[in-house]
């Protein structure tokens, strides 16, 4: 079985792509970056002190981008452990999602190449 071709890691790929592997450090940095960007993007809502009763398009797009990036980060961390990205569906389950988040953020990945590509610290 041939391994996937290594790719050049970019911030856009790390936050929005579903292929390949990332390290725990990249996972935490990506999660922190998206949390910070969301906090800044929600500033217009904080200045009024209330969220709109019906979310507007801006709020909806922001929520979709945040959810997409968090799922992409989780899928790549699952790949780093040699697991299928479908396990990301467990994030929808209460309490299980906390355990999975801790698992993704604290448990090291496989040190060698796996079917999802080379280790996140090795490109090629």
Steps between C-alpha positions, in 0.01 A plus 500: 500500500649834394506784747343832401734760355619744768361848469624841597336593829323837501279669757204476260556125456539450876176681577280391210645189332402146595798305365830425667618521859578771753684498832351576840670840491336590168166377634521727807631797301226462239232473765636807684523699176142423400376581852682836494373585151146414605527719809614792283233432237227501767601848618202667326265282704686566826480876452119483510503254789249261343500246223231546234183298551542358152861450392592698193711384206822631659442292814408191295812522279718549807350194669545284190864605458577431865328159494666405170847586629454317830381188317792525254749529787343201676500284185870564441579418865303174464704427188816562702390220734427273199123524553227574249372857484149362549571484872451878492126425514554423869542874553121525468447288813489676838780403741660279234601817317700622801684167527574500126624860513737414787613187313575699184683771687711289736572157350801496262455385142668207330871577457525336158316545175153348488235473230421871542851618424836564661524613861401865549858597583635333186422606146631242256 
